[in-house]
Each structure stands twice: as structure tokens, then as C-alpha cells.
Amino acid sequence: MPELPEVEVVRRGLQRWVSGRSIDAVEVRHPRAIRRHTAGAADFAARLKGLRIDAARRRGKYLWLPVTGGGPAAQTGAEGIGPLVTPDVTHGLAILAHLGMSGQLLVQPEAAPDEKHLRIRIRFADDLGTELRFVDQRTFGGLSLHDTVPGDADQLPDVIGHIARDPLDPAFDDAAFHDALRRRRTTIKRALLDQSLISGVGNIYADEALWRSRLHYDRPTATFTRPRTAELLGHVRDVMNAALDVGGTSFDSLYVNVNGESGYFERSLDAYGREDEPCRRCGTPIRRRPWMNRSSYFCPRCQRPPRPSRAG
């Protein structure tokens, strides 16, 4: 599934090509794509007609488009995109995108042929000649319309109100994260994947940050000092920013940005997916171990497992 860098790449594309535009019509072509919108396809389409999309938002792996107002479309700017309206946090509606395993949000010319797995089409009330398409081969993802958390400046959909801030968020509190990490009494990779503790980190970037930190995935969080936590957070941020610089990680054609382009960070991975290849630091073959229905990749020399605790 896409992690923070991949979702951020999509958010940036939506911000450039979709934010500030008013919705003219919505076509739902597959009911599973709006199954999280319990009122159904007709309600989803009717409620969005005439609304304007505000600044594209993201928290961790979650992506949403706040919608406000209605009325006449904004005048066209230099790039053909209308100016963003001031967020109206009292309006309280947002389109939440669940990308799932294969969901794609693509900005396509209106005349472009329909994709084989096109699920939702959003047309705009302007003459730019492009539309937003949700394409999903495996139909695990979808779009849904939700109320936002009252008064929240980010217009956070209420269904993800429990999601923690991510490490690239300027408001992320490093000290509070360390305190929560110590209280959680778990192991470090479990903690990194706990979206109520820190959002946006998935299996790939957890393995990469742990390799950079020389930490084994089963190290108990109770053993972390503040400097060790700070070092780990630094590596989490570094690996995510490095992935952002090259468009994220694409192992197949299912992850693309809004223009259909793949990311290239998989070429720079140090641990994930490199079983039996030499560690780039010490030359020891990278190992893979089953872990919570996933896999963990690590260097057995650089990332030594924690010593078993001794009873009594």
C-alpha cells in the first residue's frame, strides 16, 4: 500500500491541478468505489455538484479534499487554476480518498479514453479540458464524503480524527512521541506502524529507517532514550524526504502520480526487498523474516536482535 511519500506526491499533484476548481458533475461507475459513502452513489454525486475543492490535504497515508461553498467557479489563474477560497471550517465536508492496494487519482484530458478500471469520474465547471478520475484495479479503495472535525484548521474528516500527526508535519511533537513510545511497551517496528502514535510510516519506510538507525525491528520501546528516539525520527524523516525527491516508491504500475508517472525510490532502498543481497554498510547478506503477515528486512550484523529478557 502507498505510504506517506507516495500519498504526498499525489497530494501535490491534486493541489496543482484540482484545488480551486468547482465540481460540475460526478459519475460513479462502480458501487464498490463509494461503499464507504453509505448514502449511496446518487447522494455522493448530488452533494458534490457545485462545490469547490479547497487545498488538498494529507495526514500520514490519508488524503482528502475539503469542499466548500458552491456558486460560480473561480476565475482562471495563470496556470488555468482558480484561486483557492479561504477554508470555511464551519462548512465541514471533505472527500476522503482511500487508495487501498491499487487506487489511483489521475488528472486526465476529458477526451482521453476511459481506463479499464475507471471507477469514478469528476468533471469540473471550467474550460480547462481536464477531469479527475479514480481508477482502481482491485477495488479495495474508494472515495467517500464525510463531515470534518468542527473547528479543525486542517478540515480533518471525522472518521480519521484518531490518526496521529506524521513526522513531516510541522506540528509533530517529538518529545510527546518519545513519551508515548516509552509508555506503549511494545517493539519499535510495531510502534512505527501504529497510526495512532505516528502516521504515515508503513512497512517499507519502517525497515529503511530502522536499517539507517542500526535498530532491530523487535527492540523494546521501553529501552529508548530521548537521543535514540531523536536519531530514529531523523532517519524516518530523511528516508521519507529522499523518497519524495524521486516521486516515491513504485514496485509495479499500480502506484503512479496524478499524471500516471511512477516513482523511483525502490532503486535506492537499503533493506526492504533486498533479501540475500549484501548490506550496503557491512556486506552481510540482508535477511527477511515473517512479521505480522508482512516481512521485515534487516542486516543481522548491523541490526542485532535484542537480548532475551531474564525472568526474575
Secondary structure as the mmCIF struct_conf table of DSSP 4:
data_model
#
loop_
_struct_conf.conf_type_id
_struct_conf.id
_struct_conf.beg_label_comp_id
_struct_conf.beg_label_asym_id
_struct_conf.beg_label_seq_id
_struct_conf.end_label_comp_id
_struct_conf.end_label_asym_id
_struct_conf.end_label_seq_id
HELX_RH_AL_P HELX_RH_AL_P1 LEU A 4 TRP A 17
TURN_TY1_P TURN_TY1_P1 VAL A 18 GLY A 20
HELX_LH_PP_P HELX_LH_PP_P1 ARG A 21 ARG A 21
STRN STRN1 SER A 22 SER A 22
STRN STRN2 ILE A 23 VAL A 28
HELX_RH_3T_P HELX_RH_3T_P1 PRO A 31 ILE A 34
TURN_TY1_P TURN_TY1_P2 ARG A 35 ARG A 36
BEND BEND1 HIS A 37 HIS A 37
TURN_TY1_P TURN_TY1_P3 THR A 38 ALA A 39
HELX_RH_AL_P HELX_RH_AL_P2 ALA A 41 LEU A 48
TURN_TY1_P TURN_TY1_P4 LYS A 49 GLY A 50
STRN STRN3 ARG A 52 ILE A 53
STRN STRN4 ARG A 57 ARG A 59
TURN_TY1_P TURN_TY1_P5 GLY A 60 LYS A 61
STRN STRN5 TYR A 62 THR A 68
BEND BEND2 GLY A 71 PRO A 72
HELX_LH_PP_P HELX_LH_PP_P2 ALA A 73 THR A 76
TURN_TY1_P TURN_TY1_P6 ALA A 78 GLU A 79
BEND BEND3 GLY A 80 GLY A 80
HELX_LH_PP_P HELX_LH_PP_P3 GLY A 82 PRO A 87
TURN_TY1_P TURN_TY1_P7 VAL A 89 HIS A 91
STRN STRN6 LEU A 93 HIS A 98
TURN_TY1_P TURN_TY1_P8 GLY A 100 SER A 102
STRN STRN7 GLY A 103 PRO A 109
TURN_TY1_P TURN_TY1_P9 GLU A 110 ALA A 111
BEND BEND4 ALA A 112 ALA A 112
HELX_LH_PP_P HELX_LH_PP_P4 PRO A 113 GLU A 115
TURN_TY1_P TURN_TY1_P10 LYS A 116 HIS A 117
STRN STRN8 LEU A 118 PHE A 124
BEND BEND5 ALA A 125 LEU A 128
STRN STRN9 THR A 130 ASP A 136
BEND BEND6 GLN A 137 ARG A 138
STRN STRN10 GLY A 142 ASP A 147
STRN STRN11 THR A 148 THR A 148
HELX_LH_PP_P HELX_LH_PP_P5 VAL A 149 VAL A 149
TURN_TY1_P TURN_TY1_P11 PRO A 150 GLY A 151
TURN_TY1_P TURN_TY1_P12 ALA A 153 ASP A 154
STRN STRN12 PRO A 157 PRO A 157
HELX_RH_3T_P HELX_RH_3T_P2 ASP A 158 ILE A 160
TURN_TY1_P TURN_TY1_P13 GLY A 161 HIS A 162
HELX_LH_PP_P HELX_LH_PP_P6 ILE A 163 ASP A 166
TURN_TY1_P TURN_TY1_P14 PRO A 167 LEU A 168
BEND BEND7 ASP A 169 ASP A 169
TURN_TY1_P TURN_TY1_P15 PRO A 170 ALA A 171
HELX_RH_AL_P HELX_RH_AL_P3 ASP A 174 ARG A 184
BEND BEND8 THR A 186 THR A 186
STRN STRN13 THR A 187 THR A 187
HELX_RH_AL_P HELX_RH_AL_P4 ILE A 188 LEU A 192
TURN_TY1_P TURN_TY1_P16 LEU A 193 LEU A 193
TURN_TY1_P TURN_TY1_P17 GLN A 195 LEU A 197
BEND BEND9 ILE A 198 ILE A 198
BEND BEND10 GLY A 200 GLY A 200
HELX_RH_AL_P HELX_RH_AL_P5 ASN A 203 SER A 213
TURN_TY1_P TURN_TY1_P18 ARG A 214 ARG A 214
TURN_TY1_P TURN_TY1_P19 TYR A 217 ASP A 218
STRN STRN14 PRO A 220 PRO A 220
HELX_RH_3T_P HELX_RH_3T_P3 THR A 221 THR A 223
HELX_RH_AL_P HELX_RH_AL_P6 ARG A 226 ASP A 245
TURN_TY1_P TURN_TY1_P20 VAL A 246 GLY A 247
BEND BEND11 PHE A 251 ASP A 252
TURN_TY1_P TURN_TY1_P21 SER A 253 LEU A 254
TURN_TY1_P TURN_TY1_P22 VAL A 258 ASN A 259
BEND BEND12 GLY A 260 GLY A 260
HELX_LH_PP_P HELX_LH_PP_P7 GLU A 261 GLY A 263
HELX_RH_3T_P HELX_RH_3T_P4 PHE A 265 SER A 268
BEND BEND13 ASP A 270 ALA A 271
TURN_TY1_P TURN_TY1_P23 TYR A 272 GLY A 273
TURN_TY1_P TURN_TY1_P24 GLU A 275 ASP A 276
BEND BEND14 GLU A 277 GLU A 277
STRN STRN15 PRO A 278 PRO A 278
HELX_LH_PP_P HELX_LH_PP_P8 CYS A 279 CYS A 279
TURN_TY1_P TURN_TY1_P25 ARG A 280 CYS A 282
HELX_LH_PP_P HELX_LH_PP_P9 THR A 284 THR A 284
STRN STRN16 PRO A 285 PRO A 285
HELX_LH_PP_P HELX_LH_PP_P10 ILE A 286 ILE A 286
STRN STRN17 ARG A 287 TRP A 291
TURN_TY1_P TURN_TY1_P26 MET A 292 ASN A 293
STRN STRN18 ARG A 294 PHE A 298
TURN_TY1_P TURN_TY1_P27 PRO A 300 CYS A 302
BEND BEND15 GLN A 303 GLN A 303
HELX_LH_PP_P HELX_LH_PP_P11 ARG A 304 ALA A 311
#
